[in-house]
Structure formats: structure tokens, C-alpha cells
């Protein structure tokens, strides 16, 4: 019976793979990542865990990769032109966009009503100008297009009929969430990555099939959920930041149930923090941010601190200070300069490298004992204030309803989960300072791959029903359709939303999972103009939350 | 047009639309009042701007509310959770501003508050708790701020604000609103200038129905700005009502989103608090956006309502002449208050001044008769004593007595007031149901239940 789950995490330095059966890890490997050839890294890690496993026994393979980040780093974003229909509001020139933008007139309002139509002549002239400037990829994005995609659709149709060699993407097909600038950024970036992303995974699937692996292949998204490959190809940006998501899911799998935990992933150059509140990882309230570009993508609220084992120590005005720079490996491993890792090695906190080498390097800065203790203390207090800042940010997270405010309260972490190379040495000390329990799980070195292996699928359906306009919109799919006739009640709206979620699940290749959903929101508003009630607006949000596959046994 | 110096730094934004609170299902003050504003702000990506930082509200404590209000019978009876969150939101922003985290702040909160007076028997003009007054009391108590200016741009006269600070010489209240002869609450005339100890600290500019951007900006340039320049407040607060808008269903003014944006750019308030505004689709999304961008120092010229027609909203000389006359009159009073004070208060003798007021609570259908007595003291604002009798509403007939000691009171006046409170509590023939002491300097707020013979103190 196929009951083995395989997870592969391609990180910046290492690629890990694990195989899980009946809630236990049965194989694990770690190989160095070759950033020029991700496929090779991925296959070599995979082979490491498959040695004693028959391909037929594998139920699912999950990937978390840095592919999107790599593609964007190599990609030629300037090749993409944006055609914006911003209507009134902010100065459209003030948006930070990944490409040159043209602006045309036309307005859709917050209810999805057309306030000003498109001007065909103006659009035609803009399209010609864009084409003549040599652009072959076009993002068409309008304000409130998720409430009414008519303008975007019309321009996209004109563009493809005028110039057949264009790759065109309309904003509402990329993100249905409200946030016009983020939608514009995501639409442009999707145009950059979608073709190479599809090519990469198509080829990978062929290779896996050749080796007899015909099970479902899923991708880990930034929100810690998995998505079948076919669906992921249509919305590739969702898998950006799957690395931090994998580490958080790994920590979720390895930590005791139901606690408020902080995941502390201490690597060579950064320490990544994630927050798990009562068993649910915290999401970034408005979406992921990539190198200053704001995306609508749901992602965990991961805070990256410039504290890492490879960071060097130096004298600054006579005092020892940890600098956020890397000069190579730690001295105890043969590197050139004293580092945080050397301090931890010398103090006996970390079982890594040669303590004699660490001592010699630290001596260059003063008495090794005092130097090492100072460095460790500096790292600890930086991480400690990072954790405090993260809790504060969460407290400050806006709420728009009374019930949400009631749920907030001051909270302190119960458990610190240490992941990553230097975690075992620092996390217990950190926990002591915070009065929390430290947990260094046994599979901590391959926690990312484990997270990918045991994460279950997630998706969200946000439905708005407007009974005056007689429309139903699904934010996630960009669907806008006519409302069935008849009177609408909150329960009726809930039922329609559930139907939408079921259909969306089928489209995503996730049939049947819509049963296990949480209702995030179910609100109704009267539409009143003058003194007359003209209709109602219903906002329903359903969510299949991130979690672990059935059968994974958590520690208690 | 920059009249006050613009701020450098971020705008703090606190948005609490209370999507789960309404006075009643079809009342203008209902759940979706800020729904479209939320949609517009989120879709614009305003909250992602580097110039803006968003804050989450908290509940104001009973004591924070008691510093401003005498709630009958107590704070819990008048301030629901939603009121406490709105007032608490204003406090959060004031703290952020005082600590220098933000250059200025805009609290887009509901329910509103500027019709709530010192004594609260119920809801009037959709208000129970005066968010700005609670915020001012907090700023004064926590940070020692004394001189405050409140500019109220709601179309309805901010009679709660006027009542709160009528005898406070350190608070300058300027109200711009549609003429009270044509609109609720029917007050806010030029001759309501402040008590004898705070004369010319309350300036009302009744605007003729139909006045618009030009008239509003004329008042800003020719009255508000020079008066603020003279007064030198430590904090300028805008009670940012948005019902002067040309599309508002409850009023008859013709101000546009552009007008509001220019007003805020010129006024440059330190803190702005949303008040009324019930054109929730045709005005609020655009006006709020205009105020946010103006306060954040960003370009507002791309904001326009779907039906905006500058031609149709042109100023008429008829309106402008009325406004100019009012402004000239108020400027004259502001510049020579001593001469005018004698004409308004000709027979001040003795050490107190009293007046009677009739207050109507439109939402809760309560009628209150109030006798107000203020101590005239050369060294401080003096204590304020109220005898208030209300009928109607949830609590039936209520007769209360209260005495308030302002934070800036001199020790002599403070002791006098405390003695009166103690004497009143001990008086076996007291006709009152409740007896209150608002002791600002001691930060103690006492309520004596006459029937039960029990005193409760918020410390």
C-alpha cells in the first residue's frame, strides 16, 4: 500500500529529503545545493531517501524550493510592460512596480460599478506604443478588477487580437484580493516566472515518472499548505518563500500540540523567527514582501534577523562586537576569522569544529572566555528583542471587528522550537531568558523537508455577494458571476460560498477536502441609499487551514 | 496653500470600522458605514505606503472615560464595548503621537462622539462617548499637555465639544457647520463664545446651506490659521466629520473630497478623529482617502468622486458674503476679547456664574434640564457644578448633582469643590439620585448612590 510521504526542501545551502511512514521518519538525507542546477540537487536528495523504498509505496512527493526566488533573480522583469487602469485615487506614478507602466482612463468603483468606460482609441494607442517599444509580455491591471474584471478582459482581448505574439495576463486572474498595487506587482512577476516554472516541473515530472514515481506531486506554498503541481503552475507565485514555510511546518510537526511557540531557525547569516499561536502559524497580514516588492501572496509572518553563526567578531572602539558580515566558515572549521560559532564552540555550547582553533581565533580579540561570553550574550539579546518586536507587531496588527479584539490578549511564548545549525546551542539559553521551554526536536536538521512532507493542502475561498447588483465574486479565482434569483439570507450565502469552495477544490485538484473548512468570516451589510434599503452585501470567507496530514503523531 | 507647518514623519492610521456594531439595522450609524471606505483604502494599497503606519485599538478603561464624562448612572451603562474601543483607539493614536512614533494621526473610528456632553444620560446625535474629549483628558493627565485646539469640521455643530470645554480657557474650540437654524442640533451660533472665564475660546462659524470648498478654505485662511497662530496650542485636533460633502443625505453643503484634502493639508492637524458623514458610498471612500493622503503629505490631486463636477460646485457670492461677515465679526472678537466680554457678561458679580440649559437626546428621546454653575477664579478655570434632571430613556427619571475639578484647578478651588461634594453626600435631604465628583488633580472619580447610601470610586 502506498503510504510513504516524501518531502524535499531545496534550501540556499543544503537540500534535504525525508521519507515518512505512519508518523515516523524512515529515511533522511542532506546534500549540498547546487544553485545552478536545482534539479540535480533535488534528484540527488530524493535518491538518498529512495534507496530502500519501492516507488509504488510512495503516496506523495512534496517539494519546497527556492525556484521562484532564483527565477526572479535571473529573470528579466524589464521585459514586462504594465497597462494600468487606476481610476481616481493615489498618483499612479507613485506605485513601485517591476516594469514600465502605461496608464489609461476608465473607472470601476468599490462595488464593481463602471463609473467611466474605457476609451478604445486611447487603449489602442497605448498598446501600439508598448508593442513598438519591443515589449512582448503585458500585464493588464485595473483598480477594483476583482469586483468587476470587464475592463481588464476587454483590453486583454484587444491586445491578443492586435498582436498574436503577446503573452498577456489580466490582474484578476492572478489575485482577487483587494490591493491594486500588489496585484499589479504579482501580475508582472507571474509573467516573468510562469513559463520557466512550468518547464522546470514538467521536466522534473518526466524524470520522476521514468524512475517509477507516478504518485501525486505537490508544492509547498508560502502559507504552509500544499497544492497539486498542476494548480501551482497556474499561480506560481504562491510557492515563493516555501523555505521558511517548510521550516515552520516542520516545527509545527515536531512541537507539542496547542502551545504558543516561537520557531527560531538560526542559520549561517540569518535567524528566522516564526510565531505559532495556539497551534496556528501566524500569517503576514497583507501578504509576502520580496526585496521591497509587495505581493498579495499569503505567507507566514517570518521575521528575519541579521544574526548568524558565520557572523564575524571584531573590536569596535576597544569592545568586542558581533558584526552582520560573513568572511567564510567559522575559524573552528578552518575559516579565516573568529565568529559567533567559534564563541559557542569554545564555550562548549555547540558540538562543532575544533575548540582549539576557536580559542586561537577568539584570543586575537582578548581573553577568550570573556570574548566568547560577550558574543553569545550579544547574539542572545538581539534574538530576544527580535522575538519581543515580533509579539509587539502582532499585538499592533489591526482588527476591524469587536470579536477580533476580544481574542487578542497579551501572550508570552510557552515553547521555543530550535531549528537550524546553531539552534541547539543558543535556543536553550534564549528560552531561559524568556522563561519558556526549549525544544530541539530530534529531526531538527531536516525539519524543512519534514515540514514539506507532512503539510496538508490549504486553500481559501472568499465570496462577496451583492444582491443589488446581483453578483457573486470569488476573490481567489477572479470569478464574477450572476447571482441565482431569489431572496438571499446569511445562511443562503454561506451555502453558496461552500459550493464555490467545493468547485474551487475540484479545479485545484483537491476534491473532497472542502468538507474540513473553517468559517473565518460571515457578515452581512445593508446597502442603503438615501433612506431606502436596496439590497445586501454578504462577505463570507472559508478556509482550509494549514495543518498536518492525518496520521502524523505530534509529541504531547 | 500651506497655512500651518506641515509634519515630517509618518502618519499613524487607526481604522476601526466596527463591522459588528450598529445603533439599529437601518440607522445611518450602522455596520457598513465604513465598509466602502475600507475597500477603497485597501484597494489603493494605502496601508502599504511607507508614509503610513497602522495601529490597532484597545478598549478605553472606565476611568479614562470618567475623566471626561459623568455617565449616569455609571460608565458601564453608557459606554458599550464599541464606544470603549473607539475612544481607546483615539488614545492609542495620541500615545503614538506623543511618543514621537508618528508625526500625526488619523483615527477612522466609529461610533462618533462630538454630540456627547459632559453629563451622559443616553445617546444624542448618534454619540455616547466623546472620543476627542477622552483623548484630551488622557493627553493632559499623562503628558501634562495644557493648551489644546479642536477644529470641528462636521456639518452638525459639535455641541458636545462646546459643552465639554465651554469654561476651559486652555481649550480653543472652533466649529464650522451648517447654520443651526437649518440643521440638527440647532445650536452653534456666533454668540456662543465661551463662559466668562473662557471668553472667545469657543468660536462658531455657522455656514449658509450651499457653501462649499471656497468658503471652507476662506475660513481656514482668514480665521482658523491666524487664531491658531495667536493661541499657540500644544496640540491641534480635527473633529473630522465628513457630512459637509455635497452628496451627504443629512445636510445641504457642497464641499468636495478635494476641499477636505486641501483643508487638512492647510490645517495640518496633529490628530484627526472621524465624526459624522453618512454618504457612505458617494463621499466617505473619497473624503477619507483625501484626508489620509493630505495628512501623510502625499499628492491628493488624483482623488475625485465619480460625479465630481467643479463647475456645479462653484462658490456663489451670496454664500461667500455671509461667511466673510461672520469671519470679520469673529476676528474682531478674537482680537479684543476683553471689550466684548463685558458686553456678553454685563452683570457678573459674586464669585460664580450660572446658566440653565435644556438638552434633547434625539436618539434616545430624553429631555434633560441642566443648571450649570462655574466658580470664577482669577488663578484657575474654577470648578464646575451641574444639577441635571432627565426624563425618558432607559433609566426613567434621573436627578443628579455633580461637581468637577479641572486638572488645572488651584488648590483653593479644588478644596472648595471637595467640601461641597462631601456636604452633598452627607445631606440627608438631598433630592438627588446620584452625586458625582470628578476630581482631576487627584485623578479620582466618585459616584454616590443616594438610595443605597454607597459610594463607588474609580481610582
Interface residues (C-beta under 8 A of the other chain):
Chain A: X86 X88 X89 X90 X91 X92 X94 X95 X107 X109 X110 X111 X115 X116 X143 X144 X178 X179 X180 X181 X182 X286 X294 X395 X396 X397 X398 X399 X400 X401 X402 X403 X405 X408 X523 X525 X526 X527 X528 X529 X530 X531 X533 X537
Chain B: X14 X15 X16 X17 X18 X19 X20 X21 X25 X26 X30 X31 X32 X35 X36 X38 X39 X40 X42 X43 X44 X45 X46 X47 X48 X54 X55 X56 X57 X58 X59 X81 X82 X85 X249 X280 X281 X285 X286 X289 X293 X298 X299 X301 X302 X303 X304 X305 X306
